[in-house]
Amino acid sequence: MSHLPVKPGLHHGVAAWQSNNQQLSAAARQERHASRAIRQEGRSLRDGASCEATWDESHTSRRLSDRAWDVARWKEALETCAQRVDEEMAALTLAKELTEQALAATGLPLEVSTECLTLRDGRRGRERVADPVDEHLKREVALIESVQQALQQHADRAFEQLCVLQETRHRLTADIQDKMDALDIDMCCLSLTVESPQISLKTNPTRAPPGASTPQEWLRFSQRNVARAHEDMQTSEQMREDTSLTRAQLQNELDVQRRATEFALRKRTHDEERACSELGWQMKCTEDEMTEMERDIHGLDADLQAKSASLKLAHTRLENRTGRPGMDLCSDEVQRSLMNEVHQLEASMRALKQKLSEAQRSLQKMKLHHGRMSLDLSRKQESLSLEQRSMSSRSRLASRAEKSPVLLVPLTNSSGRSNLQLLGQ
């Protein structure tokens, strides 16, 4: 088998070959130089990036630590403020309870005063007098009603202030809870490192979260919560002080009025007893006089009967002597004596009858007056019994005042009660 002849290729000259070798060497040197420059720049970039990353991470960690300290400090301040709010709420609750107890305690005095007025309305006749006791009792009832109204207003205001404090407590609790959550997140971020298994790339992590606040707004929010809590606590403290002073003043007014009423009632009872004693003595004297008068009436009647017999005798003698005959029918001394005797007896009998009539009228008047005195004495005794029942009814107030002294609300924040737990925890 025969082979075709191969056409010889293009041959280069030596110079071209040398030039090509030089070009290749120069290109190699240039590429190596560029590679060394790129490697140097890469190493410098790596070192710079590593230092910058380390520095930024250190700065971020320090700022996270500072931020966590700020959040923890404000959390502690809010918790202290919340504790004070709890103590103030407990103290105000105690003040409200004491006010309600004082309000409930006015029920018995009002009942007793109303009972005394009702009892004294049972007086009859002239014993139904508008005396100082009635005036003091009515004044006492009006005072108790005004005291009840004032205490109820203080209790209502305390309840409203408790609602305000409760709302303030809710705000503080929410702020504390937010700071606890933020502190947990910041501490968790502070604990993360490049070797932590929880780290990963996130989608758009540099976005601005909706509702984000500025540091100034964050600071003003907590400051405003604390300032509002202090204002509410100051208002509550002033309210407790006012309530305590009002309770003491009202109690003093009630005690003063109670003593004045009881003094007037004792004085009236004494006057009633003295009037009953005086009227009883007058009745006894009248009864004695009536007995004497009845005895004298019997004596006058007996004398009148005796004079009637003597008059009959004188009349009979005069009538019999008219039967004398002739000249013996003369107006002698006997005739004149008998006539004088008749006139004297008739005058005596008229005087005795008049005196007997006067005595009987006087006796009748004394009997009528004795009946009026007896009726008045029975009404006085009934009135005295009502006054004594009123005194007995009011003795419950004195015993209650001795056994239940007035308690004042402490003006400090320490109420001696257990603190309320954080709401919502």
C-alpha positions as CSV (number, residue, x, y, z in Angstrom):
1,M,0.0,0.0,0.0
2,S,1.5,3.3,-1.0
3,H,1.5,6.5,1.2
4,L,0.5,9.9,0.0
5,P,3.2,12.4,0.4
6,V,2.5,15.0,3.3
7,K,2.6,18.6,2.5
8,P,5.2,20.2,4.7
9,G,3.9,22.7,7.3
10,L,4.8,26.3,7.8
11,H,8.1,26.6,9.6
12,H,8.9,29.5,11.9
13,G,12.2,31.1,12.2
14,V,14.5,30.9,15.2
15,A,13.8,34.5,16.0
16,A,10.1,33.9,16.0
17,W,10.6,31.0,18.2
18,Q,12.8,32.9,20.7
19,S,10.3,35.8,20.6
20,N,7.5,33.5,21.4
21,N,9.4,32.0,24.3
22,Q,10.2,35.5,25.7
23,Q,6.5,36.4,25.4
24,L,5.4,33.3,27.2
25,S,8.0,34.0,30.0
26,A,7.0,37.7,30.3
27,A,3.3,36.7,30.4
28,A,4.0,34.1,33.1
29,R,6.0,36.6,35.1
30,Q,3.1,39.2,34.7
31,E,0.5,36.6,35.7
32,R,2.6,35.6,38.7
33,H,3.0,39.2,39.7
34,A,-0.7,39.9,39.4
35,S,-1.4,36.7,41.4
36,R,1.0,37.7,44.1
37,A,-0.7,41.1,44.3
38,I,-4.2,39.5,44.4
39,R,-3.0,37.1,47.1
40,Q,-1.5,40.0,49.1
41,E,-4.7,42.0,48.8
42,G,-6.8,38.9,49.7
43,R,-4.7,38.3,52.8
44,S,-4.9,42.0,53.7
45,L,-8.7,42.0,53.1
46,R,-9.1,38.8,55.2
47,D,-7.1,40.3,58.0
48,G,-9.0,43.5,57.9
49,A,-12.3,41.8,57.6
50,S,-11.5,39.5,60.5
51,C,-10.3,42.4,62.7
52,E,-13.4,44.5,61.8
53,A,-15.7,41.6,62.4
54,T,-14.1,40.9,65.7
55,W,-14.2,44.5,66.7
56,D,-17.8,45.0,65.6
57,E,-18.8,41.8,67.4
58,S,-17.0,43.1,70.5
59,H,-18.7,46.5,70.2
60,T,-22.1,44.8,69.7
61,S,-21.6,42.6,72.7
62,R,-20.6,45.5,74.8
63,R,-23.6,47.5,73.7
64,L,-25.8,44.5,74.3
65,S,-24.4,44.2,77.8
66,D,-25.0,48.0,78.4
67,R,-28.5,47.7,77.0
68,A,-29.2,44.7,79.2
69,W,-27.9,46.6,82.2
70,D,-30.2,49.6,81.4
71,V,-33.2,47.3,80.9
72,A,-32.4,45.4,84.1
73,R,-32.0,48.7,86.0
74,W,-35.3,50.0,84.8
75,K,-36.9,46.6,85.4
76,E,-35.7,46.8,89.0
77,A,-36.9,50.4,89.3
78,L,-40.3,49.4,88.0
79,E,-40.5,46.4,90.3
80,T,-39.6,48.7,93.3
81,C,-42.3,51.1,92.2
82,A,-44.8,48.3,91.7
83,Q,-44.0,47.0,95.2
84,R,-44.7,50.5,96.6
85,V,-48.0,50.6,94.6
86,D,-48.9,47.2,96.1
87,E,-48.2,48.6,99.6
88,E,-50.1,51.7,98.9
89,M,-53.1,49.7,97.6
90,A,-53.0,47.5,100.7
91,A,-52.9,50.7,102.9
92,L,-55.7,52.3,101.0
93,T,-57.7,49.1,101.2
94,L,-57.2,49.1,104.9
95,A,-58.3,52.8,105.1
96,K,-61.4,52.0,103.0
97,E,-62.2,49.0,105.2
98,L,-61.9,51.2,108.4
99,T,-64.1,53.8,106.8
100,E,-66.7,51.2,105.9
101,Q,-66.5,49.9,109.5
102,A,-66.9,53.4,110.8
103,L,-69.9,53.8,108.4
104,A,-71.4,50.6,109.7
105,A,-70.8,51.6,113.3
106,T,-73.0,54.7,112.8
107,G,-76.0,52.4,112.3
108,L,-76.4,51.7,116.1
109,P,-76.3,55.4,117.1
110,L,-78.8,56.3,114.4
111,E,-81.0,53.4,115.6
112,V,-80.7,54.4,119.2
113,S,-81.4,58.1,118.5
114,T,-84.4,57.2,116.3
115,E,-85.7,54.9,119.0
116,C,-85.3,57.6,121.6
117,L,-87.3,60.0,119.4
118,T,-90.0,57.4,118.9
119,L,-90.2,56.6,122.6
120,R,-90.4,60.3,123.5
121,D,-93.2,60.8,121.0
122,G,-95.2,58.5,123.2
123,R,-95.5,61.3,125.9
124,R,-99.1,62.6,126.3
125,G,-100.7,65.8,127.3
126,R,-98.6,68.6,128.6
127,E,-95.7,66.2,129.0
128,R,-95.2,66.3,125.3
129,V,-92.7,69.2,125.5
130,A,-90.4,70.4,122.8
131,D,-87.5,70.4,125.3
132,P,-83.7,70.5,124.7
133,V,-83.6,66.7,124.6
134,D,-85.7,66.7,121.4
135,E,-83.5,69.3,119.9
136,H,-80.3,67.4,120.7
137,L,-81.8,64.1,119.5
138,K,-82.9,65.7,116.2
139,R,-79.5,67.4,115.8
140,E,-77.8,64.0,116.6
141,V,-79.9,62.2,113.9
142,A,-79.0,65.0,111.4
143,L,-75.3,64.8,112.3
144,I,-75.2,61.0,112.0
145,E,-76.9,61.2,108.6
146,S,-74.3,63.8,107.5
147,V,-71.5,61.7,108.9
148,Q,-72.8,58.6,107.0
149,Q,-72.9,60.7,103.8
150,A,-69.3,62.0,104.3
151,L,-67.9,58.5,105.2
152,Q,-69.7,57.0,102.1
153,Q,-68.1,59.7,99.9
154,H,-64.7,58.9,101.3
155,A,-65.3,55.2,100.8
156,D,-66.4,55.8,97.2
157,R,-63.3,58.0,96.5
158,A,-61.1,55.3,98.0
159,F,-62.6,52.7,95.7
160,E,-62.1,54.9,92.7
161,Q,-58.5,55.6,93.7
162,L,-58.0,51.8,94.2
163,C,-59.2,51.4,90.6
164,V,-56.7,54.0,89.5
165,L,-53.9,52.3,91.4
166,Q,-55.0,49.0,89.9
167,E,-54.7,50.4,86.4
168,T,-51.3,51.9,87.3
169,R,-50.3,48.5,88.6
170,H,-51.4,46.9,85.3
171,R,-49.3,49.3,83.3
172,L,-46.2,48.7,85.5
173,T,-46.8,45.0,85.3
174,A,-47.0,45.1,81.5
175,D,-43.8,47.3,81.3
176,I,-42.0,44.9,83.7
177,Q,-43.1,41.9,81.6
178,D,-41.9,43.6,78.4
179,K,-38.6,44.4,80.0
180,M,-38.2,40.8,81.3
181,D,-38.9,39.5,77.8
182,A,-36.5,42.1,76.2
183,L,-33.9,41.2,78.8
184,D,-34.2,37.5,78.1
185,I,-33.8,38.2,74.4
186,D,-30.8,40.5,74.9
187,M,-29.1,38.0,77.2
188,C,-29.7,35.2,74.8
189,C,-28.2,37.3,72.0
190,L,-25.3,38.1,74.3
191,S,-24.7,34.5,74.9
192,L,-24.5,33.6,71.1
193,T,-21.1,33.1,69.4
194,V,-20.0,32.1,65.9
195,E,-19.8,28.5,67.1
196,S,-23.4,28.5,68.5
197,P,-25.6,25.9,66.8
198,Q,-28.6,28.3,66.9
199,I,-27.2,30.8,64.4
200,S,-28.3,30.9,60.8
201,L,-28.9,33.3,57.9
202,K,-32.2,35.1,58.0
203,T,-34.3,36.8,55.4
204,N,-34.0,40.6,55.4
205,P,-32.7,40.8,59.0
206,T,-32.0,44.5,58.7
207,R,-35.6,45.5,58.1
208,A,-37.2,48.0,60.6
209,P,-39.7,46.1,62.8
210,P,-43.2,47.6,62.7
211,G,-44.0,49.7,65.8
212,A,-40.3,50.1,66.7
213,S,-39.6,53.0,69.1
214,T,-36.6,55.2,69.6
215,P,-34.4,55.0,72.7
216,Q,-35.8,58.4,73.8
217,E,-39.3,57.1,73.4
218,W,-38.5,53.9,75.3
219,L,-36.9,56.0,78.2
220,R,-39.8,58.4,78.3
221,F,-42.4,55.6,78.4
222,S,-40.9,54.0,81.5
223,Q,-40.2,57.4,83.1
224,R,-43.9,58.3,82.5
225,N,-45.1,55.1,84.0
226,V,-43.0,55.6,87.2
227,A,-43.9,59.3,87.4
228,R,-47.7,58.5,87.0
229,A,-47.4,55.8,89.7
230,H,-45.7,58.3,92.1
231,E,-48.5,60.8,91.4
232,D,-51.2,58.2,92.0
233,M,-49.5,57.1,95.2
234,Q,-49.1,60.6,96.4
235,T,-52.8,61.2,95.7
236,S,-53.6,58.0,97.6
237,E,-51.5,59.0,100.6
238,Q,-53.2,62.4,100.7
239,M,-56.6,60.7,100.5
240,R,-55.7,58.3,103.3
241,E,-54.6,61.2,105.5
242,D,-57.8,63.1,104.7
243,T,-59.9,60.1,105.4
244,S,-58.2,59.4,108.7
245,L,-58.5,63.0,109.8
246,T,-62.2,63.2,108.6
247,R,-63.0,60.0,110.5
248,A,-61.4,61.3,113.7
249,Q,-63.2,64.7,113.4
250,L,-66.5,63.1,112.7
251,Q,-66.1,60.7,115.5
252,N,-65.2,63.6,117.8
253,E,-68.3,65.5,116.7
254,L,-70.5,62.4,117.3
255,D,-69.0,61.9,120.7
256,V,-69.5,65.6,121.6
257,Q,-73.1,65.5,120.4
258,R,-73.7,62.1,122.2
259,R,-72.5,63.6,125.5
260,A,-74.6,66.7,125.0
261,T,-77.7,64.6,124.3
262,E,-77.1,62.4,127.2
263,F,-76.5,65.4,129.5
264,A,-79.8,67.0,128.3
265,L,-81.6,63.6,128.8
266,R,-80.2,63.2,132.3
267,K,-81.2,66.8,133.2
268,R,-84.6,66.2,131.8
269,T,-84.9,62.9,133.7
270,H,-83.9,64.7,136.9
271,D,-86.5,67.4,136.2
272,E,-89.1,64.8,135.6
273,E,-88.2,63.0,138.9
274,R,-88.3,66.3,140.8
275,A,-91.7,67.2,139.2
276,C,-93.1,63.8,140.1
277,S,-91.8,64.1,143.6
278,E,-93.3,67.6,143.9
279,L,-96.6,66.6,142.4
280,G,-96.8,63.5,144.7
281,W,-96.2,65.7,147.7
282,Q,-98.8,68.2,146.6
283,M,-101.3,65.3,146.1
284,K,-100.6,64.0,149.6
285,C,-101.1,67.4,151.0
286,T,-104.3,67.8,149.0
287,E,-105.5,64.4,150.1
288,D,-104.8,65.4,153.7
289,E,-106.6,68.7,153.2
290,M,-109.5,66.9,151.6
291,T,-109.7,64.6,154.6
292,E,-109.8,67.6,156.9
293,M,-112.3,69.3,154.7
294,E,-114.6,66.3,154.8
295,R,-114.3,66.1,158.5
296,D,-115.2,69.8,158.8
297,I,-118.1,69.3,156.4
298,H,-119.4,66.6,158.6
299,G,-119.0,69.0,161.6
300,L,-120.8,71.8,159.8
301,D,-123.6,69.5,158.8
302,A,-123.9,68.2,162.3
303,D,-123.9,71.8,163.7
304,L,-126.5,72.7,161.1
305,Q,-128.7,69.8,162.2
306,A,-128.2,70.8,165.8
307,K,-129.2,74.4,165.0
308,S,-132.2,73.1,163.1
309,A,-133.4,71.3,166.2
310,S,-132.8,74.4,168.3
311,L,-134.7,76.5,165.7
312,K,-137.6,74.0,165.9
313,L,-137.6,74.3,169.6
314,A,-137.7,78.1,169.4
315,H,-140.4,78.0,166.8
316,T,-142.5,75.6,168.8
317,R,-142.2,77.8,171.9
318,L,-143.1,80.9,170.1
319,E,-146.0,79.2,168.4
320,N,-147.2,77.7,171.7
321,R,-147.0,81.1,173.5
322,T,-149.3,82.6,170.9
323,G,-152.0,80.6,172.6
324,R,-151.9,82.5,175.8
325,P,-155.3,84.1,176.7
326,G,-156.2,87.7,177.3
327,M,-153.7,90.0,178.8
328,D,-151.3,87.2,179.3
329,L,-150.6,87.4,175.5
330,C,-147.9,90.0,176.1
331,S,-144.5,90.7,174.5
332,D,-142.5,89.9,177.5
333,E,-138.8,89.3,177.8
334,V,-139.4,85.7,177.0
335,Q,-141.1,86.6,173.8
336,R,-138.3,89.0,172.8
337,S,-135.7,86.4,173.8
338,L,-137.3,83.7,171.7
339,M,-137.5,86.1,168.8
340,N,-133.9,87.0,169.2
341,E,-133.0,83.3,169.5
342,V,-134.9,82.5,166.2
343,H,-133.2,85.4,164.4
344,Q,-129.8,84.3,165.7
345,L,-130.4,80.7,164.9
346,E,-131.6,81.6,161.4
347,A,-128.5,83.8,160.8
348,S,-126.3,81.0,162.2
349,M,-127.9,78.5,160.0
350,R,-127.6,80.7,156.9
351,A,-123.9,81.2,157.7
352,L,-123.5,77.5,158.3
353,K,-125.2,76.6,155.1
354,Q,-123.1,79.1,153.2
355,K,-120.0,77.9,154.7
356,L,-121.1,74.3,154.1
357,S,-121.7,75.1,150.5
358,E,-118.3,76.8,150.2
359,A,-116.7,73.8,151.9
360,Q,-118.4,71.4,149.5
361,R,-117.4,73.5,146.5
362,S,-113.8,73.7,147.8
363,L,-113.8,69.9,148.4
364,Q,-115.2,69.4,144.9
365,K,-112.5,71.6,143.5
366,M,-109.8,69.8,145.4
367,K,-111.2,66.5,144.2
368,L,-111.2,67.7,140.6
369,H,-107.7,69.2,141.0
370,H,-106.6,66.0,142.7
371,G,-107.9,64.1,139.6
372,R,-106.0,66.4,137.3
373,M,-102.9,66.0,139.4
374,S,-103.3,62.3,139.5
375,L,-103.6,62.2,135.7
376,D,-100.7,64.5,135.3
377,L,-98.7,62.4,137.7
378,S,-99.4,59.3,135.8
379,R,-98.4,61.0,132.6
380,K,-95.2,62.3,134.3
381,Q,-94.5,58.8,135.6
382,E,-95.1,57.5,132.1
383,S,-92.9,60.2,130.6
384,L,-90.2,59.5,133.3
385,S,-90.4,55.8,132.3
386,L,-89.9,56.7,128.7
387,E,-86.9,58.9,129.6
388,Q,-85.4,56.1,131.7
389,R,-86.0,53.7,128.7
390,S,-84.2,56.2,126.5
391,M,-81.3,56.4,129.0
392,S,-81.2,52.6,129.1
393,S,-81.2,52.5,125.3
394,R,-78.4,55.0,125.0
395,S,-76.3,53.0,127.5
396,R,-75.4,50.8,124.6
397,L,-73.6,53.7,122.9
398,A,-71.4,54.3,126.0
399,S,-70.5,50.6,126.3
400,R,-69.7,50.5,122.6
401,A,-67.5,53.6,122.8
402,E,-65.6,52.1,125.7
403,K,-65.0,48.7,123.9
404,S,-64.4,50.0,120.4
405,P,-61.8,52.8,120.4
406,V,-61.4,54.7,117.1
407,L,-58.6,53.3,114.9
408,L,-56.6,55.7,112.7
409,V,-55.2,54.8,109.3
410,P,-51.3,54.9,109.3
411,L,-50.1,57.7,107.1
412,T,-47.0,55.7,106.0
413,N,-46.8,53.3,103.1
414,S,-46.2,50.3,105.4
415,S,-49.6,48.7,106.0
416,G,-48.4,45.5,107.7
417,R,-50.1,43.5,104.9
418,S,-48.6,41.0,102.5
419,N,-47.7,42.6,99.1
420,L,-49.9,41.8,96.1
421,Q,-48.4,39.6,93.5
422,L,-47.6,40.9,90.0
423,L,-50.8,40.9,88.0
424,G,-50.7,38.8,84.9
425,Q,-47.8,36.6,86.0
